[in-house]
Amino acid sequence: MRTYEASSSSDQDLHSPLRMFLERFCFLVSLKGLLRKQEKLMKPPVKKERVFRVIAEQDVFDFKFLAEQTGLSKGFLSKVLAQLCDKNLVVREGERFRVLNKEYLLREWALTRREVFRSLRPLKLFFFVKTRIRELFEDYVISGPFAESLVNGQTSGEEVLVYTTKLPKVDEYLSKRPNTFVFIHDEHVFYHSWKIRGWNLVSIPQLCADLLAQGIYADVALEMFRRWMAAAGA
């Protein structure tokens, strides 16, 4: 898991307490930064992403429905909808709005998602047995390649993205070679989450947006989204 420069065993024994102290110190610094990020969770683009999360599952919607599902102000929603209309992703029809192309909408969501990833600093952990994640986190959903592998099995399934609103004690899993990235996240990421094989997963549209935002599995994300739309009759 962790790697260090080569040294004699006696040298390692001499400095191991110092290393442990430094690792703990670095963890606390990372945690402080993570919690500071949590205070800024409702900054745009996190707020904007709530809109994508809701309308990606709708063909037609009205302003009242969107406000109820996102919990956002009328002014903010009006601004976002105007932007989406300008990009020909959504069109206004009287008092209602229609999504014109959900695949293009997903691509636009992925751009916003990348901004969210940049704004939230994850904790980088390594779990040899991934089910330990379920034991540690009470309130969580997962996304990324591992989540996709549970659904379709088209990716390596190695990397796990964990979204939570409450961070348990995880400093012993801190790693320089992580396979798990933990984000303190806006609770709306739980929107229409579901369970499969004992795991709490984000919604399929959210999973597709995450994979597309990461870039490595863009083709997998788009194909999964198309299958989801076909199954949902969207």
Secondary structure, DSSP 8 states (H G I E B T S, - for coil): --------HHHHHHHHHHHHHHHHHHHHHHHHHHHHHHTTTTSTTHHHHHHHHHHTT-SEEEHHHHHHHH---HHHHHHHHHHHHHTTSEEEETTEEEES-HHHHHHHHHHHHHHHHHHS--EEE--SSTHHHHHH-SSEEEEHHHHHHHHT--S----EEEEESS----GGGB-SS-SEEEEE--GGGGTT-EEETTEEE--HHHHHHHHHHHSTTHHHHHHHHHHHHHHHT-
